[in-house]
Amino acid sequence: MHSLTFAFFLASGIFFVSEASDDVTSAYNETTESDIPLVVKGPSGGGKKNMQPPDFIDTRISKFFWLYGQGFNFVIGLPGNTLCLMVLRRKKMSQSTSSLYLQILSITDLARVIVGVPGRHMVRELTGEDPLSISWWYCVWWYYLLKMTTSYNHWIMAGVSIERCIAVLFPLKSMRFINMKNAKRYLVVSFIGCAVYTLHFFKSYTLVERLGKTACTVNDEDFFSREVRVWLDYVMIQMLPGLFIFICNGILVHTLFRRRSGVAKDSSRATKDPLQAIVRMLVVVSLMYLILTTPSNINYVLNSAFQVVYDPRSHQAAKEKMTWSIVSFCVFFNHSCNFLLYIAIGTEFRLELMRMVSEMCCCCSKKLRNLVRPPSTVITKTASLSMSHT
């Protein structure tokens, strides 16, 4: 547990020192998608002929991740987030305010996967044309929806972290603040705030001509978009919610160790502290988030710090394509893997999923139904049988 905690704080430090990437999908260089063939001199030196760009292995890896990797994210993200929402909305799972936060988190993950993968990447790889370059409206709406869901996703994580922190620090007074009514108020206010703040993307992005093709990218002619927007987004979308998540997680981990030491001194306590499972799940989810999103931040920082101009058909351009395809896969996998993560570390979630499946499937075996039956039912039935035998 000590090594896991150290890894969490180390990854959190990397998260804060990393530059807020202008989403991995926007940092991808659209100019490298140009279909303009190379023009070289012929053997005699007088004529010219068209020549297809070289087929680098990096280019093939890039195409694989953009098409099949993002397709994999869509295949597991669409049903996975939908099942998460269905399970968390069940009566037994929806009684706590944390479940409400996780429900909205699943909706934002689902929206981001739908908007990002089939909304651009898969269409671009299948047709060879970037759909964002077709219309200015689609260009700005795509970035607006993607950024809005991203910021809302981060503030939801910050909200549930703050709530758990208050419950730990003020266990008695927290009942006055932690309730469904206040949770809904926070979710509504934060949604309106994120939706209003990200309206600037209608001004920050536009269509420009590059190498004879139209591309949807940052509006470099606007001072706010070029100089102010990146740092403002860093504070509002990354730094502030990340600061709350970092501080609250630190308090939870400290409380966990303190309670574990108390349990170790009192060997008569046979029950397991429920806070341990909560903190363990929070640390694992945070680590997964940081592991999958940090590479895109680091890659963005390196590209911003060392801006190198090169031929878009060169091997260096192929390497850049491959790098962005891999980090983009990791970013979208972060929004697709929550269902697998909940199953792996959430016992109650796993049992409730099995109960839902057993209720929906009429052909489920009796063994499965007994396995997912609530413990109280099994105990009552056993006691009744014992009384009848006596």
Summary of the structure (lengths in Angstrom):
residues: 390
radius of gyration: 25.4
end to end distance: 49.0
largest distance: 107.2
contacts: 1152
relative contact order: 0.15
helix: 75%
strand: 5%
